[in-house]
């Protein structure tokens, strides 16, 4: 993006570099840095790069860019340290809204923070150093966990695109928890993560599945919710919230079982359904020749 000369100091204070237009980029759509400077790209060379790497260019498009205000920088034009810093600042703003009970507003800040602090799997595993991964995890994990929790609140409303609709929020909340849990299963990078965060992810994923079940959505699954709560309870056996939800879940299972028994008992009392074309043993319906 272009900016006026007077804005250079402001952007520099945020760790954003003034970049020429057009910018020479690699296959991951990142500015090429030579001797600390970004190099401009001739139009014909840029077109060649687009033809060589069409899938990479398409993959870089992030729907969360719709959250950016005019003049705000895209993550692809910012250096690593400042992307993480921006994510941390947005997390703080989200936390302030969350404490006030403004969950819809908090969700916007958290989603925007995920945009800046999030890295795709290949970048995270093979391009970042161990110290960089630790910095990312300290920011992205609470961002995703808090974002997932905001989406579960009944008062949540999608204030900005691309935040999910009220009906689609459970799917995105579950995916956000899955992203956190995937970090604990990451074998490519040796991450020093907190078990408390894994418990939160399991617990909130269970809440997501329970809420979806209550709304009669396909993704609602009491069995999987029970698995998440049971696994979380193994790590924190004295966690009152987990124990309470597990007790409530067992009560729901009992209610569902009783409801199913009542439905099937009613059907059986009404007799087996009649099959079209089947022979009837009643004498009244038998042909006259057969009764003689």
MODELLER restraints for C-alpha pairs under 7 A, 6 or more apart:
rsr = mdl.restraints
at = mdl.atoms
rsr.add(forms.Gaussian(group=physical.xy_distance, feature=features.Distance(at['CA:8:A'], at['CA:18:A']), mean=6.98, stdev=0.5))
rsr.add(forms.Gaussian(group=physical.xy_distance, feature=features.Distance(at['CA:15:A'], at['CA:82:A']), mean=5.39, stdev=0.5))
rsr.add(forms.Gaussian(group=physical.xy_distance, feature=features.Distance(at['CA:16:A'], at['CA:78:A']), mean=5.61, stdev=0.5))
rsr.add(forms.Gaussian(group=physical.xy_distance, feature=features.Distance(at['CA:17:A'], at['CA:78:A']), mean=6.87, stdev=0.5))
rsr.add(forms.Gaussian(group=physical.xy_distance, feature=features.Distance(at['CA:19:A'], at['CA:38:A']), mean=6.48, stdev=0.5))
rsr.add(forms.Gaussian(group=physical.xy_distance, feature=features.Distance(at['CA:20:A'], at['CA:40:A']), mean=6.10, stdev=0.5))
rsr.add(forms.Gaussian(group=physical.xy_distance, feature=features.Distance(at['CA:21:A'], at['CA:40:A']), mean=6.64, stdev=0.5))
rsr.add(forms.Gaussian(group=physical.xy_distance, feature=features.Distance(at['CA:22:A'], at['CA:40:A']), mean=5.57, stdev=0.5))
rsr.add(forms.Gaussian(group=physical.xy_distance, feature=features.Distance(at['CA:22:A'], at['CA:41:A']), mean=5.86, stdev=0.5))
rsr.add(forms.Gaussian(group=physical.xy_distance, feature=features.Distance(at['CA:23:A'], at['CA:31:A']), mean=6.34, stdev=0.5))
rsr.add(forms.Gaussian(group=physical.xy_distance, feature=features.Distance(at['CA:23:A'], at['CA:38:A']), mean=6.97, stdev=0.5))
rsr.add(forms.Gaussian(group=physical.xy_distance, feature=features.Distance(at['CA:23:A'], at['CA:39:A']), mean=6.17, stdev=0.5))
rsr.add(forms.Gaussian(group=physical.xy_distance, feature=features.Distance(at['CA:23:A'], at['CA:40:A']), mean=4.48, stdev=0.5))
rsr.add(forms.Gaussian(group=physical.xy_distance, feature=features.Distance(at['CA:23:A'], at['CA:41:A']), mean=5.41, stdev=0.5))
rsr.add(forms.Gaussian(group=physical.xy_distance, feature=features.Distance(at['CA:24:A'], at['CA:31:A']), mean=5.71, stdev=0.5))
rsr.add(forms.Gaussian(group=physical.xy_distance, feature=features.Distance(at['CA:24:A'], at['CA:32:A']), mean=5.72, stdev=0.5))
rsr.add(forms.Gaussian(group=physical.xy_distance, feature=features.Distance(at['CA:24:A'], at['CA:39:A']), mean=5.49, stdev=0.5))
rsr.add(forms.Gaussian(group=physical.xy_distance, feature=features.Distance(at['CA:24:A'], at['CA:40:A']), mean=5.00, stdev=0.5))
rsr.add(forms.Gaussian(group=physical.xy_distance, feature=features.Distance(at['CA:24:A'], at['CA:41:A']), mean=4.42, stdev=0.5))
rsr.add(forms.Gaussian(group=physical.xy_distance, feature=features.Distance(at['CA:25:A'], at['CA:31:A']), mean=4.42, stdev=0.5))
rsr.add(forms.Gaussian(group=physical.xy_distance, feature=features.Distance(at['CA:25:A'], at['CA:32:A']), mean=5.24, stdev=0.5))
rsr.add(forms.Gaussian(group=physical.xy_distance, feature=features.Distance(at['CA:26:A'], at['CA:32:A']), mean=6.32, stdev=0.5))
rsr.add(forms.Gaussian(group=physical.xy_distance, feature=features.Distance(at['CA:27:A'], at['CA:53:A']), mean=6.10, stdev=0.5))
rsr.add(forms.Gaussian(group=physical.xy_distance, feature=features.Distance(at['CA:27:A'], at['CA:56:A']), mean=6.23, stdev=0.5))
rsr.add(forms.Gaussian(group=physical.xy_distance, feature=features.Distance(at['CA:28:A'], at['CA:56:A']), mean=5.96, stdev=0.5))
rsr.add(forms.Gaussian(group=physical.xy_distance, feature=features.Distance(at['CA:29:A'], at['CA:57:A']), mean=6.51, stdev=0.5))
rsr.add(forms.Gaussian(group=physical.xy_distance, feature=features.Distance(at['CA:29:A'], at['CA:76:A']), mean=6.85, stdev=0.5))
rsr.add(forms.Gaussian(group=physical.xy_distance, feature=features.Distance(at['CA:30:A'], at['CA:76:A']), mean=5.59, stdev=0.5))
rsr.add(forms.Gaussian(group=physical.xy_distance, feature=features.Distance(at['CA:30:A'], at['CA:77:A']), mean=6.95, stdev=0.5))
rsr.add(forms.Gaussian(group=physical.xy_distance, feature=features.Distance(at['CA:31:A'], at['CA:38:A']), mean=6.26, stdev=0.5))
rsr.add(forms.Gaussian(group=physical.xy_distance, feature=features.Distance(at['CA:31:A'], at['CA:77:A']), mean=6.78, stdev=0.5))
rsr.add(forms.Gaussian(group=physical.xy_distance, feature=features.Distance(at['CA:32:A'], at['CA:38:A']), mean=5.76, stdev=0.5))
rsr.add(forms.Gaussian(group=physical.xy_distance, feature=features.Distance(at['CA:32:A'], at['CA:39:A']), mean=6.49, stdev=0.5))
rsr.add(forms.Gaussian(group=physical.xy_distance, feature=features.Distance(at['CA:33:A'], at['CA:39:A']), mean=6.82, stdev=0.5))
rsr.add(forms.Gaussian(group=physical.xy_distance, feature=features.Distance(at['CA:50:A'], at['CA:57:A']), mean=6.98, stdev=0.5))
rsr.add(forms.Gaussian(group=physical.xy_distance, feature=features.Distance(at['CA:63:A'], at['CA:162:A']), mean=6.18, stdev=0.5))
rsr.add(forms.Gaussian(group=physical.xy_distance, feature=features.Distance(at['CA:64:A'], at['CA:112:A']), mean=6.67, stdev=0.5))
rsr.add(forms.Gaussian(group=physical.xy_distance, feature=features.Distance(at['CA:64:A'], at['CA:115:A']), mean=6.22, stdev=0.5))
rsr.add(forms.Gaussian(group=physical.xy_distance, feature=features.Distance(at['CA:64:A'], at['CA:162:A']), mean=6.10, stdev=0.5))
rsr.add(forms.Gaussian(group=physical.xy_distance, feature=features.Distance(at['CA:66:A'], at['CA:161:A']), mean=6.45, stdev=0.5))
rsr.add(forms.Gaussian(group=physical.xy_distance, feature=features.Distance(at['CA:66:A'], at['CA:162:A']), mean=6.93, stdev=0.5))
rsr.add(forms.Gaussian(group=physical.xy_distance, feature=features.Distance(at['CA:67:A'], at['CA:112:A']), mean=6.63, stdev=0.5))
rsr.add(forms.Gaussian(group=physical.xy_distance, feature=features.Distance(at['CA:67:A'], at['CA:161:A']), mean=6.94, stdev=0.5))
rsr.add(forms.Gaussian(group=physical.xy_distance, feature=features.Distance(at['CA:75:A'], at['CA:83:A']), mean=6.52, stdev=0.5))
rsr.add(forms.Gaussian(group=physical.xy_distance, feature=features.Distance(at['CA:75:A'], at['CA:116:A']), mean=5.64, stdev=0.5))
rsr.add(forms.Gaussian(group=physical.xy_distance, feature=features.Distance(at['CA:83:A'], at['CA:116:A']), mean=5.23, stdev=0.5))
rsr.add(forms.Gaussian(group=physical.xy_distance, feature=features.Distance(at['CA:83:A'], at['CA:117:A']), mean=5.62, stdev=0.5))
rsr.add(forms.Gaussian(group=physical.xy_distance, feature=features.Distance(at['CA:84:A'], at['CA:116:A']), mean=6.79, stdev=0.5))
rsr.add(forms.Gaussian(group=physical.xy_distance, feature=features.Distance(at['CA:84:A'], at['CA:117:A']), mean=4.94, stdev=0.5))
rsr.add(forms.Gaussian(group=physical.xy_distance, feature=features.Distance(at['CA:84:A'], at['CA:136:A']), mean=6.44, stdev=0.5))
rsr.add(forms.Gaussian(group=physical.xy_distance, feature=features.Distance(at['CA:86:A'], at['CA:113:A']), mean=6.96, stdev=0.5))
rsr.add(forms.Gaussian(group=physical.xy_distance, feature=features.Distance(at['CA:86:A'], at['CA:116:A']), mean=6.66, stdev=0.5))
rsr.add(forms.Gaussian(group=physical.xy_distance, feature=features.Distance(at['CA:87:A'], at['CA:113:A']), mean=4.20, stdev=0.5))
rsr.add(forms.Gaussian(group=physical.xy_distance, feature=features.Distance(at['CA:87:A'], at['CA:114:A']), mean=6.64, stdev=0.5))
rsr.add(forms.Gaussian(group=physical.xy_distance, feature=features.Distance(at['CA:87:A'], at['CA:116:A']), mean=5.56, stdev=0.5))
rsr.add(forms.Gaussian(group=physical.xy_distance, feature=features.Distance(at['CA:87:A'], at['CA:117:A']), mean=5.04, stdev=0.5))
rsr.add(forms.Gaussian(group=physical.xy_distance, feature=features.Distance(at['CA:87:A'], at['CA:139:A']), mean=6.68, stdev=0.5))
rsr.add(forms.Gaussian(group=physical.xy_distance, feature=features.Distance(at['CA:88:A'], at['CA:139:A']), mean=5.90, stdev=0.5))
rsr.add(forms.Gaussian(group=physical.xy_distance, feature=features.Distance(at['CA:90:A'], at['CA:109:A']), mean=5.55, stdev=0.5))
rsr.add(forms.Gaussian(group=physical.xy_distance, feature=features.Distance(at['CA:90:A'], at['CA:110:A']), mean=6.49, stdev=0.5))
rsr.add(forms.Gaussian(group=physical.xy_distance, feature=features.Distance(at['CA:90:A'], at['CA:113:A']), mean=5.20, stdev=0.5))
rsr.add(forms.Gaussian(group=physical.xy_distance, feature=features.Distance(at['CA:91:A'], at['CA:109:A']), mean=6.67, stdev=0.5))
rsr.add(forms.Gaussian(group=physical.xy_distance, feature=features.Distance(at['CA:91:A'], at['CA:110:A']), mean=5.75, stdev=0.5))
rsr.add(forms.Gaussian(group=physical.xy_distance, feature=features.Distance(at['CA:91:A'], at['CA:113:A']), mean=6.18, stdev=0.5))
rsr.add(forms.Gaussian(group=physical.xy_distance, feature=features.Distance(at['CA:91:A'], at['CA:143:A']), mean=6.16, stdev=0.5))
rsr.add(forms.Gaussian(group=physical.xy_distance, feature=features.Distance(at['CA:93:A'], at['CA:109:A']), mean=6.54, stdev=0.5))
rsr.add(forms.Gaussian(group=physical.xy_distance, feature=features.Distance(at['CA:94:A'], at['CA:106:A']), mean=4.30, stdev=0.5))
rsr.add(forms.Gaussian(group=physical.xy_distance, feature=features.Distance(at['CA:94:A'], at['CA:107:A']), mean=6.93, stdev=0.5))
rsr.add(forms.Gaussian(group=physical.xy_distance, feature=features.Distance(at['CA:94:A'], at['CA:109:A']), mean=5.01, stdev=0.5))
rsr.add(forms.Gaussian(group=physical.xy_distance, feature=features.Distance(at['CA:94:A'], at['CA:110:A']), mean=5.71, stdev=0.5))
rsr.add(forms.Gaussian(group=physical.xy_distance, feature=features.Distance(at['CA:95:A'], at['CA:106:A']), mean=6.80, stdev=0.5))
rsr.add(forms.Gaussian(group=physical.xy_distance, feature=features.Distance(at['CA:97:A'], at['CA:103:A']), mean=6.77, stdev=0.5))
rsr.add(forms.Gaussian(group=physical.xy_distance, feature=features.Distance(at['CA:97:A'], at['CA:105:A']), mean=6.47, stdev=0.5))
rsr.add(forms.Gaussian(group=physical.xy_distance, feature=features.Distance(at['CA:97:A'], at['CA:106:A']), mean=5.08, stdev=0.5))
rsr.add(forms.Gaussian(group=physical.xy_distance, feature=features.Distance(at['CA:98:A'], at['CA:106:A']), mean=5.50, stdev=0.5))
rsr.add(forms.Gaussian(group=physical.xy_distance, feature=features.Distance(at['CA:103:A'], at['CA:150:A']), mean=5.28, stdev=0.5))
rsr.add(forms.Gaussian(group=physical.xy_distance, feature=features.Distance(at['CA:103:A'], at['CA:156:A']), mean=6.00, stdev=0.5))
rsr.add(forms.Gaussian(group=physical.xy_distance, feature=features.Distance(at['CA:104:A'], at['CA:150:A']), mean=6.90, stdev=0.5))
rsr.add(forms.Gaussian(group=physical.xy_distance, feature=features.Distance(at['CA:104:A'], at['CA:156:A']), mean=4.96, stdev=0.5))
rsr.add(forms.Gaussian(group=physical.xy_distance, feature=features.Distance(at['CA:104:A'], at['CA:157:A']), mean=5.54, stdev=0.5))
rsr.add(forms.Gaussian(group=physical.xy_distance, feature=features.Distance(at['CA:104:A'], at['CA:158:A']), mean=6.60, stdev=0.5))
rsr.add(forms.Gaussian(group=physical.xy_distance, feature=features.Distance(at['CA:104:A'], at['CA:159:A']), mean=6.64, stdev=0.5))
rsr.add(forms.Gaussian(group=physical.xy_distance, feature=features.Distance(at['CA:107:A'], at['CA:147:A']), mean=5.50, stdev=0.5))
rsr.add(forms.Gaussian(group=physical.xy_distance, feature=features.Distance(at['CA:107:A'], at['CA:150:A']), mean=5.85, stdev=0.5))
rsr.add(forms.Gaussian(group=physical.xy_distance, feature=features.Distance(at['CA:110:A'], at['CA:143:A']), mean=5.53, stdev=0.5))
rsr.add(forms.Gaussian(group=physical.xy_distance, feature=features.Distance(at['CA:110:A'], at['CA:147:A']), mean=5.61, stdev=0.5))
rsr.add(forms.Gaussian(group=physical.xy_distance, feature=features.Distance(at['CA:111:A'], at['CA:147:A']), mean=6.68, stdev=0.5))
rsr.add(forms.Gaussian(group=physical.xy_distance, feature=features.Distance(at['CA:113:A'], at['CA:143:A']), mean=6.81, stdev=0.5))
rsr.add(forms.Gaussian(group=physical.xy_distance, feature=features.Distance(at['CA:114:A'], at['CA:140:A']), mean=6.27, stdev=0.5))
rsr.add(forms.Gaussian(group=physical.xy_distance, feature=features.Distance(at['CA:114:A'], at['CA:143:A']), mean=6.32, stdev=0.5))
rsr.add(forms.Gaussian(group=physical.xy_distance, feature=features.Distance(at['CA:114:A'], at['CA:144:A']), mean=6.97, stdev=0.5))
rsr.add(forms.Gaussian(group=physical.xy_distance, feature=features.Distance(at['CA:117:A'], at['CA:136:A']), mean=6.44, stdev=0.5))
rsr.add(forms.Gaussian(group=physical.xy_distance, feature=features.Distance(at['CA:117:A'], at['CA:139:A']), mean=6.97, stdev=0.5))
rsr.add(forms.Gaussian(group=physical.xy_distance, feature=features.Distance(at['CA:117:A'], at['CA:140:A']), mean=5.98, stdev=0.5))
rsr.add(forms.Gaussian(group=physical.xy_distance, feature=features.Distance(at['CA:118:A'], at['CA:140:A']), mean=6.33, stdev=0.5))
rsr.add(forms.Gaussian(group=physical.xy_distance, feature=features.Distance(at['CA:124:A'], at['CA:133:A']), mean=6.78, stdev=0.5))
rsr.add(forms.Gaussian(group=physical.xy_distance, feature=features.Distance(at['CA:125:A'], at['CA:188:A']), mean=6.09, stdev=0.5))
rsr.add(forms.Gaussian(group=physical.xy_distance, feature=features.Distance(at['CA:125:A'], at['CA:189:A']), mean=5.85, stdev=0.5))
rsr.add(forms.Gaussian(group=physical.xy_distance, feature=features.Distance(at['CA:134:A'], at['CA:191:A']), mean=6.85, stdev=0.5))
rsr.add(forms.Gaussian(group=physical.xy_distance, feature=features.Distance(at['CA:141:A'], at['CA:180:A']), mean=6.05, stdev=0.5))
rsr.add(forms.Gaussian(group=physical.xy_distance, feature=features.Distance(at['CA:144:A'], at['CA:176:A']), mean=5.53, stdev=0.5))
rsr.add(forms.Gaussian(group=physical.xy_distance, feature=features.Distance(at['CA:144:A'], at['CA:177:A']), mean=6.89, stdev=0.5))
rsr.add(forms.Gaussian(group=physical.xy_distance, feature=features.Distance(at['CA:145:A'], at['CA:176:A']), mean=6.96, stdev=0.5))
rsr.add(forms.Gaussian(group=physical.xy_distance, feature=features.Distance(at['CA:145:A'], at['CA:177:A']), mean=6.39, stdev=0.5))
rsr.add(forms.Gaussian(group=physical.xy_distance, feature=features.Distance(at['CA:145:A'], at['CA:201:A']), mean=6.50, stdev=0.5))
rsr.add(forms.Gaussian(group=physical.xy_distance, feature=features.Distance(at['CA:148:A'], at['CA:173:A']), mean=4.27, stdev=0.5))
rsr.add(forms.Gaussian(group=physical.xy_distance, feature=features.Distance(at['CA:148:A'], at['CA:176:A']), mean=5.94, stdev=0.5))
rsr.add(forms.Gaussian(group=physical.xy_distance, feature=features.Distance(at['CA:148:A'], at['CA:177:A']), mean=6.69, stdev=0.5))
rsr.add(forms.Gaussian(group=physical.xy_distance, feature=features.Distance(at['CA:149:A'], at['CA:204:A']), mean=6.81, stdev=0.5))
rsr.add(forms.Gaussian(group=physical.xy_distance, feature=features.Distance(at['CA:150:A'], at['CA:156:A']), mean=6.84, stdev=0.5))
rsr.add(forms.Gaussian(group=physical.xy_distance, feature=features.Distance(at['CA:151:A'], at['CA:169:A']), mean=5.64, stdev=0.5))
rsr.add(forms.Gaussian(group=physical.xy_distance, feature=features.Distance(at['CA:151:A'], at['CA:170:A']), mean=6.92, stdev=0.5))
rsr.add(forms.Gaussian(group=physical.xy_distance, feature=features.Distance(at['CA:151:A'], at['CA:173:A']), mean=6.07, stdev=0.5))
rsr.add(forms.Gaussian(group=physical.xy_distance, feature=features.Distance(at['CA:152:A'], at['CA:170:A']), mean=6.79, stdev=0.5))
rsr.add(forms.Gaussian(group=physical.xy_distance, feature=features.Distance(at['CA:152:A'], at['CA:208:A']), mean=6.65, stdev=0.5))
rsr.add(forms.Gaussian(group=physical.xy_distance, feature=features.Distance(at['CA:157:A'], at['CA:166:A']), mean=6.17, stdev=0.5))
rsr.add(forms.Gaussian(group=physical.xy_distance, feature=features.Distance(at['CA:158:A'], at['CA:164:A']), mean=6.15, stdev=0.5))
rsr.add(forms.Gaussian(group=physical.xy_distance, feature=features.Distance(at['CA:158:A'], at['CA:165:A']), mean=5.73, stdev=0.5))
rsr.add(forms.Gaussian(group=physical.xy_distance, feature=features.Distance(at['CA:158:A'], at['CA:166:A']), mean=6.92, stdev=0.5))
rsr.add(forms.Gaussian(group=physical.xy_distance, feature=features.Distance(at['CA:170:A'], at['CA:208:A']), mean=5.87, stdev=0.5))
rsr.add(forms.Gaussian(group=physical.xy_distance, feature=features.Distance(at['CA:170:A'], at['CA:212:A']), mean=6.50, stdev=0.5))
rsr.add(forms.Gaussian(group=physical.xy_distance, feature=features.Distance(at['CA:173:A'], at['CA:208:A']), mean=6.83, stdev=0.5))
rsr.add(forms.Gaussian(group=physical.xy_distance, feature=features.Distance(at['CA:174:A'], at['CA:205:A']), mean=5.51, stdev=0.5))
rsr.add(forms.Gaussian(group=physical.xy_distance, feature=features.Distance(at['CA:174:A'], at['CA:208:A']), mean=6.25, stdev=0.5))
rsr.add(forms.Gaussian(group=physical.xy_distance, feature=features.Distance(at['CA:177:A'], at['CA:201:A']), mean=5.14, stdev=0.5))
rsr.add(forms.Gaussian(group=physical.xy_distance, feature=features.Distance(at['CA:177:A'], at['CA:205:A']), mean=5.89, stdev=0.5))
rsr.add(forms.Gaussian(group=physical.xy_distance, feature=features.Distance(at['CA:180:A'], at['CA:201:A']), mean=6.65, stdev=0.5))
rsr.add(forms.Gaussian(group=physical.xy_distance, feature=features.Distance(at['CA:181:A'], at['CA:198:A']), mean=6.27, stdev=0.5))
rsr.add(forms.Gaussian(group=physical.xy_distance, feature=features.Distance(at['CA:181:A'], at['CA:201:A']), mean=6.56, stdev=0.5))
rsr.add(forms.Gaussian(group=physical.xy_distance, feature=features.Distance(at['CA:199:A'], at['CA:232:A']), mean=5.02, stdev=0.5))
rsr.add(forms.Gaussian(group=physical.xy_distance, feature=features.Distance(at['CA:202:A'], at['CA:228:A']), mean=5.22, stdev=0.5))
rsr.add(forms.Gaussian(group=physical.xy_distance, feature=features.Distance(at['CA:202:A'], at['CA:229:A']), mean=6.66, stdev=0.5))
rsr.add(forms.Gaussian(group=physical.xy_distance, feature=features.Distance(at['CA:202:A'], at['CA:232:A']), mean=6.10, stdev=0.5))
rsr.add(forms.Gaussian(group=physical.xy_distance, feature=features.Distance(at['CA:203:A'], at['CA:228:A']), mean=6.52, stdev=0.5))
rsr.add(forms.Gaussian(group=physical.xy_distance, feature=features.Distance(at['CA:203:A'], at['CA:229:A']), mean=5.90, stdev=0.5))
rsr.add(forms.Gaussian(group=physical.xy_distance, feature=features.Distance(at['CA:203:A'], at['CA:232:A']), mean=6.61, stdev=0.5))
rsr.add(forms.Gaussian(group=physical.xy_distance, feature=features.Distance(at['CA:203:A'], at['CA:242:A']), mean=6.87, stdev=0.5))
rsr.add(forms.Gaussian(group=physical.xy_distance, feature=features.Distance(at['CA:206:A'], at['CA:225:A']), mean=4.29, stdev=0.5))
rsr.add(forms.Gaussian(group=physical.xy_distance, feature=features.Distance(at['CA:206:A'], at['CA:228:A']), mean=5.77, stdev=0.5))
rsr.add(forms.Gaussian(group=physical.xy_distance, feature=features.Distance(at['CA:206:A'], at['CA:229:A']), mean=6.41, stdev=0.5))
rsr.add(forms.Gaussian(group=physical.xy_distance, feature=features.Distance(at['CA:209:A'], at['CA:219:A']), mean=6.59, stdev=0.5))
rsr.add(forms.Gaussian(group=physical.xy_distance, feature=features.Distance(at['CA:209:A'], at['CA:220:A']), mean=4.60, stdev=0.5))
rsr.add(forms.Gaussian(group=physical.xy_distance, feature=features.Distance(at['CA:209:A'], at['CA:221:A']), mean=5.55, stdev=0.5))
rsr.add(forms.Gaussian(group=physical.xy_distance, feature=features.Distance(at['CA:209:A'], at['CA:222:A']), mean=6.94, stdev=0.5))
rsr.add(forms.Gaussian(group=physical.xy_distance, feature=features.Distance(at['CA:209:A'], at['CA:225:A']), mean=5.85, stdev=0.5))
rsr.add(forms.Gaussian(group=physical.xy_distance, feature=features.Distance(at['CA:210:A'], at['CA:220:A']), mean=6.02, stdev=0.5))
rsr.add(forms.Gaussian(group=physical.xy_distance, feature=features.Distance(at['CA:210:A'], at['CA:221:A']), mean=6.80, stdev=0.5))
rsr.add(forms.Gaussian(group=physical.xy_distance, feature=features.Distance(at['CA:210:A'], at['CA:222:A']), mean=6.39, stdev=0.5))
rsr.add(forms.Gaussian(group=physical.xy_distance, feature=features.Distance(at['CA:210:A'], at['CA:225:A']), mean=6.57, stdev=0.5))
rsr.add(forms.Gaussian(group=physical.xy_distance, feature=features.Distance(at['CA:212:A'], at['CA:219:A']), mean=6.23, stdev=0.5))
rsr.add(forms.Gaussian(group=physical.xy_distance, feature=features.Distance(at['CA:212:A'], at['CA:220:A']), mean=4.33, stdev=0.5))
rsr.add(forms.Gaussian(group=physical.xy_distance, feature=features.Distance(at['CA:213:A'], at['CA:220:A']), mean=3.77, stdev=0.5))
rsr.add(forms.Gaussian(group=physical.xy_distance, feature=features.Distance(at['CA:213:A'], at['CA:221:A']), mean=6.15, stdev=0.5))
rsr.add(forms.Gaussian(group=physical.xy_distance, feature=features.Distance(at['CA:226:A'], at['CA:246:A']), mean=6.80, stdev=0.5))
rsr.add(forms.Gaussian(group=physical.xy_distance, feature=features.Distance(at['CA:229:A'], at['CA:242:A']), mean=6.25, stdev=0.5))
rsr.add(forms.Gaussian(group=physical.xy_distance, feature=features.Distance(at['CA:229:A'], at['CA:246:A']), mean=6.43, stdev=0.5))
rsr.add(forms.Gaussian(group=physical.xy_distance, feature=features.Distance(at['CA:233:A'], at['CA:239:A']), mean=6.97, stdev=0.5))
rsr.add(forms.Gaussian(group=physical.xy_distance, feature=features.Distance(at['CA:233:A'], at['CA:242:A']), mean=6.53, stdev=0.5))
